[in-house]
Amino acid sequence: MQNVAFALIGGGGLIGIGYFLFWFFSASDIDLGFRIAVGAIVVGVLVLFGVVVRQRIRATEDEDFKEVKY
């Protein structure tokens, strides 16, 4: 049940962010340079997030627990 709640929260958040980004980049009263700068920041944050997730996944695959006793 907890996974369903997280999925709903995540899906709703992504839809809200998507709607905001669509509005932000299609609004004609916002300066084009500002829209480009915000777009570059968003892409940069997404790339950094992807790199961190990839490093975390690789770090968990490389861990060796042979000496750990239960």
PyMOL Python script that loads the backbone (N, CA, C, O; Angstrom):
from pymol import cmd

cmd.read_pdbstr("""\
ATOM      1  N   MET A   1       0.821  -1.194   0.000  1.00  0.00           N
ATOM      2  CA  MET A   1       0.000   0.000   0.000  1.00  0.00           C
ATOM      3  C   MET A   1       0.861   1.251   0.000  1.00  0.00           C
ATOM      4  O   MET A   1       0.510   2.269  -0.597  1.00  0.00           O
ATOM      5  N   GLN A   2       1.992   1.155   0.679  1.00  0.00           N
ATOM      6  CA  GLN A   2       2.894   2.299   0.747  1.00  0.00           C
ATOM      7  C   GLN A   2       3.474   2.609  -0.636  1.00  0.00           C
ATOM      8  O   GLN A   2       3.662   3.775  -0.982  1.00  0.00           O
ATOM      9  N   ASN A   3       3.758   1.570  -1.427  1.00  0.00           N
ATOM     10  CA  ASN A   3       4.284   1.782  -2.773  1.00  0.00           C
ATOM     11  C   ASN A   3       3.260   2.474  -3.670  1.00  0.00           C
ATOM     12  O   ASN A   3       3.625   3.289  -4.517  1.00  0.00           O
ATOM     13  N   VAL A   4       1.993   2.153  -3.488  1.00  0.00           N
ATOM     14  CA  VAL A   4       0.938   2.804  -4.268  1.00  0.00           C
ATOM     15  C   VAL A   4       0.885   4.288  -3.917  1.00  0.00           C
ATOM     16  O   VAL A   4       0.737   5.131  -4.802  1.00  0.00           O
ATOM     17  N   ALA A   5       1.001   4.605  -2.650  1.00  0.00           N
ATOM     18  CA  ALA A   5       0.978   6.007  -2.223  1.00  0.00           C
ATOM     19  C   ALA A   5       2.159   6.773  -2.806  1.00  0.00           C
ATOM     20  O   ALA A   5       1.998   7.896  -3.284  1.00  0.00           O
ATOM     21  N   PHE A   6       3.353   6.167  -2.767  1.00  0.00           N
ATOM     22  CA  PHE A   6       4.521   6.834  -3.345  1.00  0.00           C
ATOM     23  C   PHE A   6       4.364   7.011  -4.855  1.00  0.00           C
ATOM     24  O   PHE A   6       4.767   8.038  -5.401  1.00  0.00           O
ATOM     25  N   ALA A   7       3.786   6.028  -5.526  1.00  0.00           N
ATOM     26  CA  ALA A   7       3.572   6.128  -6.968  1.00  0.00           C
ATOM     27  C   ALA A   7       2.588   7.246  -7.291  1.00  0.00           C
ATOM     28  O   ALA A   7       2.797   8.002  -8.240  1.00  0.00           O
ATOM     29  N   LEU A   8       1.517   7.357  -6.508  1.00  0.00           N
ATOM     30  CA  LEU A   8       0.542   8.429  -6.735  1.00  0.00           C
ATOM     31  C   LEU A   8       1.143   9.805  -6.479  1.00  0.00           C
ATOM     32  O   LEU A   8       0.912  10.739  -7.246  1.00  0.00           O
ATOM     33  N   ILE A   9       1.909   9.929  -5.409  1.00  0.00           N
ATOM     34  CA  ILE A   9       2.551  11.208  -5.098  1.00  0.00           C
ATOM     35  C   ILE A   9       3.547  11.570  -6.194  1.00  0.00           C
ATOM     36  O   ILE A   9       3.576  12.710  -6.659  1.00  0.00           O
ATOM     37  N   GLY A  10       4.359  10.603  -6.605  1.00  0.00           N
ATOM     38  CA  GLY A  10       5.341  10.860  -7.657  1.00  0.00           C
ATOM     39  C   GLY A  10       4.685  11.193  -8.980  1.00  0.00           C
ATOM     40  O   GLY A  10       5.115  12.116  -9.671  1.00  0.00           O
ATOM     41  N   GLY A  11       3.646  10.452  -9.342  1.00  0.00           N
ATOM     42  CA  GLY A  11       2.940  10.730 -10.595  1.00  0.00           C
ATOM     43  C   GLY A  11       2.279  12.094 -10.589  1.00  0.00           C
ATOM     44  O   GLY A  11       2.362  12.837 -11.568  1.00  0.00           O
ATOM     45  N   GLY A  12       1.626  12.422  -9.491  1.00  0.00           N
ATOM     46  CA  GLY A  12       1.000  13.741  -9.384  1.00  0.00           C
ATOM     47  C   GLY A  12       2.013  14.865  -9.433  1.00  0.00           C
ATOM     48  O   GLY A  12       1.780  15.901 -10.056  1.00  0.00           O
ATOM     49  N   GLY A  13       3.142  14.653  -8.771  1.00  0.00           N
ATOM     50  CA  GLY A  13       4.207  15.664  -8.811  1.00  0.00           C
ATOM     51  C   GLY A  13       4.766  15.847 -10.210  1.00  0.00           C
ATOM     52  O   GLY A  13       4.997  16.973 -10.649  1.00  0.00           O
ATOM     53  N   LEU A  14       4.985  14.741 -10.910  1.00  0.00           N
ATOM     54  CA  LEU A  14       5.498  14.840 -12.285  1.00  0.00           C
ATOM     55  C   LEU A  14       4.506  15.519 -13.213  1.00  0.00           C
ATOM     56  O   LEU A  14       4.902  16.303 -14.075  1.00  0.00           O
ATOM     57  N   ILE A  15       3.227  15.229 -13.051  1.00  0.00           N
ATOM     58  CA  ILE A  15       2.212  15.892 -13.871  1.00  0.00           C
ATOM     59  C   ILE A  15       2.184  17.386 -13.576  1.00  0.00           C
ATOM     60  O   ILE A  15       2.104  18.197 -14.498  1.00  0.00           O
ATOM     61  N   GLY A  16       2.249  17.756 -12.299  1.00  0.00           N
ATOM     62  CA  GLY A  16       2.262  19.175 -11.934  1.00  0.00           C
ATOM     63  C   GLY A  16       3.483  19.902 -12.466  1.00  0.00           C
ATOM     64  O   GLY A  16       3.376  21.015 -12.980  1.00  0.00           O
ATOM     65  N   ILE A  17       4.648  19.271 -12.344  1.00  0.00           N
ATOM     66  CA  ILE A  17       5.877  19.881 -12.857  1.00  0.00           C
ATOM     67  C   ILE A  17       5.818  19.996 -14.370  1.00  0.00           C
ATOM     68  O   ILE A  17       6.225  21.009 -14.938  1.00  0.00           O
ATOM     69  N   GLY A  18       5.305  18.946 -15.028  1.00  0.00           N
ATOM     70  CA  GLY A  18       5.170  18.987 -16.486  1.00  0.00           C
ATOM     71  C   GLY A  18       4.244  20.094 -16.939  1.00  0.00           C
ATOM     72  O   GLY A  18       4.545  20.803 -17.899  1.00  0.00           O
ATOM     73  N   TYR A  19       3.112  20.251 -16.255  1.00  0.00           N
ATOM     74  CA  TYR A  19       2.181  21.318 -16.601  1.00  0.00           C
ATOM     75  C   TYR A  19       2.821  22.691 -16.398  1.00  0.00           C
ATOM     76  O   TYR A  19       2.661  23.581 -17.234  1.00  0.00           O
ATOM     77  N   PHE A  20       3.543  22.866 -15.293  1.00  0.00           N
ATOM     78  CA  PHE A  20       4.205  24.145 -15.043  1.00  0.00           C
ATOM     79  C   PHE A  20       5.251  24.437 -16.116  1.00  0.00           C
ATOM     80  O   PHE A  20       5.329  25.555 -16.626  1.00  0.00           O
ATOM     81  N   LEU A  21       6.062  23.416 -16.460  1.00  0.00           N
ATOM     82  CA  LEU A  21       7.087  23.637 -17.481  1.00  0.00           C
ATOM     83  C   LEU A  21       6.464  23.951 -18.839  1.00  0.00           C
ATOM     84  O   LEU A  21       6.968  24.803 -19.571  1.00  0.00           O
ATOM     85  N   PHE A  22       5.366  23.265 -19.180  1.00  0.00           N
ATOM     86  CA  PHE A  22       4.680  23.572 -20.433  1.00  0.00           C
ATOM     87  C   PHE A  22       4.200  25.012 -20.440  1.00  0.00           C
ATOM     88  O   PHE A  22       4.386  25.731 -21.422  1.00  0.00           O
ATOM     89  N   TRP A  23       3.579  25.434 -19.340  1.00  0.00           N
ATOM     90  CA  TRP A  23       3.101  26.816 -19.258  1.00  0.00           C
ATOM     91  C   TRP A  23       4.267  27.803 -19.325  1.00  0.00           C
ATOM     92  O   TRP A  23       4.197  28.815 -20.022  1.00  0.00           O
ATOM     93  N   PHE A  24       5.346  27.493 -18.588  1.00  0.00           N
ATOM     94  CA  PHE A  24       6.480  28.411 -18.507  1.00  0.00           C
ATOM     95  C   PHE A  24       7.126  28.614 -19.874  1.00  0.00           C
ATOM     96  O   PHE A  24       7.433  29.742 -20.259  1.00  0.00           O
ATOM     97  N   PHE A  25       7.332  27.523 -20.602  1.00  0.00           N
ATOM     98  CA  PHE A  25       8.027  27.633 -21.878  1.00  0.00           C
ATOM     99  C   PHE A  25       7.107  28.050 -23.024  1.00  0.00           C
ATOM    100  O   PHE A  25       7.607  28.422 -24.086  1.00  0.00           O
ATOM    101  N   SER A  26       5.798  28.004 -22.856  1.00  0.00           N
ATOM    102  CA  SER A  26       4.895  28.457 -23.907  1.00  0.00           C
ATOM    103  C   SER A  26       4.358  29.863 -23.652  1.00  0.00           C
ATOM    104  O   SER A  26       3.692  30.423 -24.522  1.00  0.00           O
ATOM    105  N   ALA A  27       4.627  30.443 -22.496  1.00  0.00           N
ATOM    106  CA  ALA A  27       4.145  31.786 -22.181  1.00  0.00           C
ATOM    107  C   ALA A  27       4.933  32.807 -22.993  1.00  0.00           C
ATOM    108  O   ALA A  27       6.164  32.812 -22.977  1.00  0.00           O
ATOM    109  N   SER A  28       4.216  33.661 -23.695  1.00  0.00           N
ATOM    110  CA  SER A  28       4.881  34.644 -24.547  1.00  0.00           C
ATOM    111  C   SER A  28       5.326  35.882 -23.771  1.00  0.00           C
ATOM    112  O   SER A  28       6.147  36.650 -24.273  1.00  0.00           O
ATOM    113  N   ASP A  29       4.810  36.094 -22.574  1.00  0.00           N
ATOM    114  CA  ASP A  29       5.178  37.293 -21.829  1.00  0.00           C
ATOM    115  C   ASP A  29       6.455  37.110 -21.009  1.00  0.00           C
ATOM    116  O   ASP A  29       6.906  38.060 -20.369  1.00  0.00           O
ATOM    117  N   ILE A  30       7.050  35.915 -21.010  1.00  0.00           N
ATOM    118  CA  ILE A  30       8.311  35.677 -20.321  1.00  0.00           C
ATOM    119  C   ILE A  30       9.443  35.790 -21.340  1.00  0.00           C
ATOM    120  O   ILE A  30       9.360  35.224 -22.430  1.00  0.00           O
ATOM    121  N   ASP A  31      10.487  36.513 -20.986  1.00  0.00           N
ATOM    122  CA  ASP A  31      11.609  36.760 -21.886  1.00  0.00           C
ATOM    123  C   ASP A  31      12.248  35.445 -22.346  1.00  0.00           C
ATOM    124  O   ASP A  31      12.400  34.512 -21.558  1.00  0.00           O
ATOM    125  N   LEU A  32      12.618  35.382 -23.620  1.00  0.00           N
ATOM    126  CA  LEU A  32      13.196  34.168 -24.192  1.00  0.00           C
ATOM    127  C   LEU A  32      14.517  33.803 -23.526  1.00  0.00           C
ATOM    128  O   LEU A  32      14.778  32.623 -23.292  1.00  0.00           O
ATOM    129  N   GLY A  33      15.355  34.788 -23.216  1.00  0.00           N
ATOM    130  CA  GLY A  33      16.628  34.513 -22.554  1.00  0.00           C
ATOM    131  C   GLY A  33      16.435  33.887 -21.187  1.00  0.00           C
ATOM    132  O   GLY A  33      17.187  32.990 -20.802  1.00  0.00           O
ATOM    133  N   PHE A  34      15.434  34.350 -20.447  1.00  0.00           N
ATOM    134  CA  PHE A  34      15.141  33.782 -19.134  1.00  0.00           C
ATOM    135  C   PHE A  34      14.638  32.346 -19.266  1.00  0.00           C
ATOM    136  O   PHE A  34      15.000  31.482 -18.467  1.00  0.00           O
ATOM    137  N   ARG A  35      13.807  32.094 -20.271  1.00  0.00           N
ATOM    138  CA  ARG A  35      13.321  30.725 -20.488  1.00  0.00           C
ATOM    139  C   ARG A  35      14.461  29.787 -20.847  1.00  0.00           C
ATOM    140  O   ARG A  35      14.486  28.645 -20.388  1.00  0.00           O
ATOM    141  N   ILE A  36      15.404  30.248 -21.661  1.00  0.00           N
ATOM    142  CA  ILE A  36      16.560  29.427 -22.027  1.00  0.00           C
ATOM    143  C   ILE A  36      17.429  29.156 -20.800  1.00  0.00           C
ATOM    144  O   ILE A  36      17.898  28.035 -20.609  1.00  0.00           O
ATOM    145  N   ALA A  37      17.644  30.176 -19.970  1.00  0.00           N
ATOM    146  CA  ALA A  37      18.458  30.001 -18.763  1.00  0.00           C
ATOM    147  C   ALA A  37      17.809  29.010 -17.808  1.00  0.00           C
ATOM    148  O   ALA A  37      18.497  28.145 -17.265  1.00  0.00           O
ATOM    149  N   VAL A  38      16.521  29.113 -17.595  1.00  0.00           N
ATOM    150  CA  VAL A  38      15.820  28.180 -16.713  1.00  0.00           C
ATOM    151  C   VAL A  38      15.864  26.771 -17.301  1.00  0.00           C
ATOM    152  O   VAL A  38      16.049  25.804 -16.563  1.00  0.00           O
ATOM    153  N   GLY A  39      15.702  26.645 -18.584  1.00  0.00           N
ATOM    154  CA  GLY A  39      15.793  25.341 -19.237  1.00  0.00           C
ATOM    155  C   GLY A  39      17.165  24.710 -19.064  1.00  0.00           C
ATOM    156  O   GLY A  39      17.269  23.508 -18.823  1.00  0.00           O
ATOM    157  N   ALA A  40      18.220  25.514 -19.187  1.00  0.00           N
ATOM    158  CA  ALA A  40      19.581  25.005 -18.993  1.00  0.00           C
ATOM    159  C   ALA A  40      19.793  24.550 -17.549  1.00  0.00           C
ATOM    160  O   ALA A  40      20.440  23.531 -17.308  1.00  0.00           O
ATOM    161  N   ILE A  41      19.259  25.289 -16.605  1.00  0.00           N
ATOM    162  CA  ILE A  41      19.383  24.905 -15.192  1.00  0.00           C
ATOM    163  C   ILE A  41      18.645  23.599 -14.929  1.00  0.00           C
ATOM    164  O   ILE A  41      19.168  22.720 -14.244  1.00  0.00           O
ATOM    165  N   VAL A  42      17.443  23.464 -15.463  1.00  0.00           N
ATOM    166  CA  VAL A  42      16.661  22.241 -15.263  1.00  0.00           C
ATOM    167  C   VAL A  42      17.374  21.041 -15.862  1.00  0.00           C
ATOM    168  O   VAL A  42      17.443  19.984 -15.236  1.00  0.00           O
ATOM    169  N   VAL A  43      17.905  21.195 -17.070  1.00  0.00           N
ATOM    170  CA  VAL A  43      18.633  20.091 -17.707  1.00  0.00           C
ATOM    171  C   VAL A  43      19.880  19.749 -16.903  1.00  0.00           C
ATOM    172  O   VAL A  43      20.190  18.570 -16.730  1.00  0.00           O
ATOM    173  N   GLY A  44      20.600  20.744 -16.409  1.00  0.00           N
ATOM    174  CA  GLY A  44      21.787  20.500 -15.596  1.00  0.00           C
ATOM    175  C   GLY A  44      21.468  19.750 -14.317  1.00  0.00           C
ATOM    176  O   GLY A  44      22.192  18.829 -13.939  1.00  0.00           O
ATOM    177  N   VAL A  45      20.391  20.135 -13.650  1.00  0.00           N
ATOM    178  CA  VAL A  45      19.991  19.450 -12.416  1.00  0.00           C
ATOM    179  C   VAL A  45      19.598  18.003 -12.722  1.00  0.00           C
ATOM    180  O   VAL A  45      19.950  17.097 -11.967  1.00  0.00           O
ATOM    181  N   LEU A  46      18.883  17.782 -13.806  1.00  0.00           N
ATOM    182  CA  LEU A  46      18.494  16.418 -14.180  1.00  0.00           C
ATOM    183  C   LEU A  46      19.707  15.557 -14.513  1.00  0.00           C
ATOM    184  O   LEU A  46      19.747  14.381 -14.152  1.00  0.00           O
ATOM    185  N   VAL A  47      20.694  16.127 -15.196  1.00  0.00           N
ATOM    186  CA  VAL A  47      21.911  15.377 -15.512  1.00  0.00           C
ATOM    187  C   VAL A  47      22.656  15.027 -14.228  1.00  0.00           C
ATOM    188  O   VAL A  47      23.100  13.890 -14.067  1.00  0.00           O
ATOM    189  N   LEU A  48      22.800  15.983 -13.314  1.00  0.00           N
ATOM    190  CA  LEU A  48      23.468  15.705 -12.042  1.00  0.00           C
ATOM    191  C   LEU A  48      22.724  14.638 -11.241  1.00  0.00           C
ATOM    192  O   LEU A  48      23.350  13.764 -10.640  1.00  0.00           O
ATOM    193  N   PHE A  49      21.414  14.704 -11.229  1.00  0.00           N
ATOM    194  CA  PHE A  49      20.617  13.700 -10.524  1.00  0.00           C
ATOM    195  C   PHE A  49      20.831  12.319 -11.140  1.00  0.00           C
ATOM    196  O   PHE A  49      20.968  11.328 -10.421  1.00  0.00           O
ATOM    197  N   GLY A  50      20.859  12.257 -12.461  1.00  0.00           N
ATOM    198  CA  GLY A  50      21.102  10.987 -13.139  1.00  0.00           C
ATOM    199  C   GLY A  50      22.476  10.420 -12.832  1.00  0.00           C
ATOM    200  O   GLY A  50      22.620   9.211 -12.652  1.00  0.00           O
ATOM    201  N   VAL A  51      23.491  11.281 -12.771  1.00  0.00           N
ATOM    202  CA  VAL A  51      24.846  10.832 -12.456  1.00  0.00           C
ATOM    203  C   VAL A  51      24.907  10.283 -11.037  1.00  0.00           C
ATOM    204  O   VAL A  51      25.536   9.251 -10.801  1.00  0.00           O
ATOM    205  N   VAL A  52      24.271  10.950 -10.102  1.00  0.00           N
ATOM    206  CA  VAL A  52      24.277  10.488  -8.706  1.00  0.00           C
ATOM    207  C   VAL A  52      23.570   9.146  -8.585  1.00  0.00           C
ATOM    208  O   VAL A  52      24.066   8.246  -7.906  1.00  0.00           O
ATOM    209  N   VAL A  53      22.424   9.001  -9.230  1.00  0.00           N
ATOM    210  CA  VAL A  53      21.693   7.730  -9.173  1.00  0.00           C
ATOM    211  C   VAL A  53      22.533   6.618  -9.784  1.00  0.00           C
ATOM    212  O   VAL A  53      22.598   5.516  -9.237  1.00  0.00           O
ATOM    213  N   ARG A  54      23.169   6.894 -10.900  1.00  0.00           N
ATOM    214  CA  ARG A  54      24.016   5.889 -11.556  1.00  0.00           C
ATOM    215  C   ARG A  54      25.183   5.483 -10.661  1.00  0.00           C
ATOM    216  O   ARG A  54      25.507   4.299 -10.568  1.00  0.00           O
ATOM    217  N   GLN A  55      25.820   6.456  -9.999  1.00  0.00           N
ATOM    218  CA  GLN A  55      26.923   6.137  -9.097  1.00  0.00           C
ATOM    219  C   GLN A  55      26.445   5.312  -7.903  1.00  0.00           C
ATOM    220  O   GLN A  55      27.142   4.393  -7.473  1.00  0.00           O
ATOM    221  N   ARG A  56      25.276   5.623  -7.366  1.00  0.00           N
ATOM    222  CA  ARG A  56      24.739   4.863  -6.230  1.00  0.00           C
ATOM    223  C   ARG A  56      24.441   3.418  -6.628  1.00  0.00           C
ATOM    224  O   ARG A  56      24.706   2.488  -5.867  1.00  0.00           O
ATOM    225  N   ILE A  57      23.890   3.244  -7.819  1.00  0.00           N
ATOM    226  CA  ILE A  57      23.587   1.895  -8.284  1.00  0.00           C
ATOM    227  C   ILE A  57      24.874   1.100  -8.475  1.00  0.00           C
ATOM    228  O   ILE A  57      24.952  -0.059  -8.068  1.00  0.00           O
ATOM    229  N   ARG A  58      25.867   1.704  -9.081  1.00  0.00           N
ATOM    230  CA  ARG A  58      27.146   1.015  -9.274  1.00  0.00           C
ATOM    231  C   ARG A  58      27.825   0.715  -7.943  1.00  0.00           C
ATOM    232  O   ARG A  58      28.462  -0.329  -7.804  1.00  0.00           O
ATOM    233  N   ALA A  59      27.704   1.601  -6.969  1.00  0.00           N
ATOM    234  CA  ALA A  59      28.340   1.383  -5.673  1.00  0.00           C
ATOM    235  C   ALA A  59      27.695   0.205  -4.942  1.00  0.00           C
ATOM    236  O   ALA A  59      28.386  -0.557  -4.266  1.00  0.00           O
ATOM    237  N   THR A  60      26.399   0.053  -5.070  1.00  0.00           N
ATOM    238  CA  THR A  60      25.743  -1.070  -4.405  1.00  0.00           C
ATOM    239  C   THR A  60      26.053  -2.389  -5.094  1.00  0.00           C
ATOM    240  O   THR A  60      26.046  -3.433  -4.441  1.00  0.00           O
ATOM    241  N   GLU A  61      26.322  -2.375  -6.386  1.00  0.00           N
ATOM    242  CA  GLU A  61      26.669  -3.601  -7.097  1.00  0.00           C
ATOM    243  C   GLU A  61      28.068  -4.074  -6.750  1.00  0.00           C
ATOM    244  O   GLU A  61      28.335  -5.275  -6.790  1.00  0.00           O
ATOM    245  N   ASP A  62      28.969  -3.162  -6.411  1.00  0.00           N
ATOM    246  CA  ASP A  62      30.365  -3.503  -6.147  1.00  0.00           C
ATOM    247  C   ASP A  62      30.627  -3.929  -4.713  1.00  0.00           C
ATOM    248  O   ASP A  62      31.707  -4.443  -4.423  1.00  0.00           O
ATOM    249  N   GLU A  63      29.686  -3.735  -3.812  1.00  0.00           N
ATOM    250  CA  GLU A  63      29.917  -4.062  -2.405  1.00  0.00           C
ATOM    251  C   GLU A  63      30.003  -5.578  -2.224  1.00  0.00           C
ATOM    252  O   GLU A  63      29.219  -6.336  -2.793  1.00  0.00           O
ATOM    253  N   ASP A  64      30.975  -5.993  -1.419  1.00  0.00           N
ATOM    254  CA  ASP A  64      31.196  -7.405  -1.159  1.00  0.00           C
ATOM    255  C   ASP A  64      31.012  -7.659   0.331  1.00  0.00           C
ATOM    256  O   ASP A  64      31.735  -7.090   1.150  1.00  0.00           O
ATOM    257  N   PHE A  65      30.069  -8.492   0.685  1.00  0.00           N
ATOM    258  CA  PHE A  65      29.738  -8.740   2.079  1.00  0.00           C
ATOM    259  C   PHE A  65      30.164 -10.138   2.515  1.00  0.00           C
ATOM    260  O   PHE A  65      29.457 -10.771   3.300  1.00  0.00           O
ATOM    261  N   LYS A  66      31.274 -10.626   2.039  1.00  0.00           N
ATOM    262  CA  LYS A  66      31.708 -11.979   2.388  1.00  0.00           C
ATOM    263  C   LYS A  66      32.120 -12.091   3.847  1.00  0.00           C
ATOM    264  O   LYS A  66      31.965 -13.155   4.446  1.00  0.00           O
ATOM    265  N   GLU A  67      32.638 -11.024   4.432  1.00  0.00           N
ATOM    266  CA  GLU A  67      33.130 -11.072   5.818  1.00  0.00           C
ATOM    267  C   GLU A  67      32.055 -10.766   6.841  1.00  0.00           C
ATOM    268  O   GLU A  67      32.304 -10.860   8.043  1.00  0.00           O
ATOM    269  N   VAL A  68      30.871 -10.403   6.393  1.00  0.00           N
ATOM    270  CA  VAL A  68      29.798 -10.053   7.304  1.00  0.00           C
ATOM    271  C   VAL A  68      29.152 -11.337   7.819  1.00  0.00           C
ATOM    272  O   VAL A  68      28.792 -12.216   7.036  1.00  0.00           O
ATOM    273  N   LYS A  69      29.009 -11.438   9.141  1.00  0.00           N
ATOM    274  CA  LYS A  69      28.370 -12.608   9.736  1.00  0.00           C
ATOM    275  C   LYS A  69      26.998 -12.214  10.247  1.00  0.00           C
ATOM    276  O   LYS A  69      26.825 -11.132  10.809  1.00  0.00           O
ATOM    277  N   TYR A  70      26.041 -13.075  10.057  1.00  0.00           N
ATOM    278  CA  TYR A  70      24.677 -12.803  10.476  1.00  0.00           C
ATOM    279  C   TYR A  70      24.437 -13.250  11.879  1.00  0.00           C
ATOM    280  O   TYR A  70      23.330 -13.095  12.395  1.00  0.00           O
TER     281      TYR A  70
END
""", "prot")
cmd.dss("prot")
cmd.show_as("cartoon", "prot")
cmd.util.cbc("prot")
cmd.orient("prot")
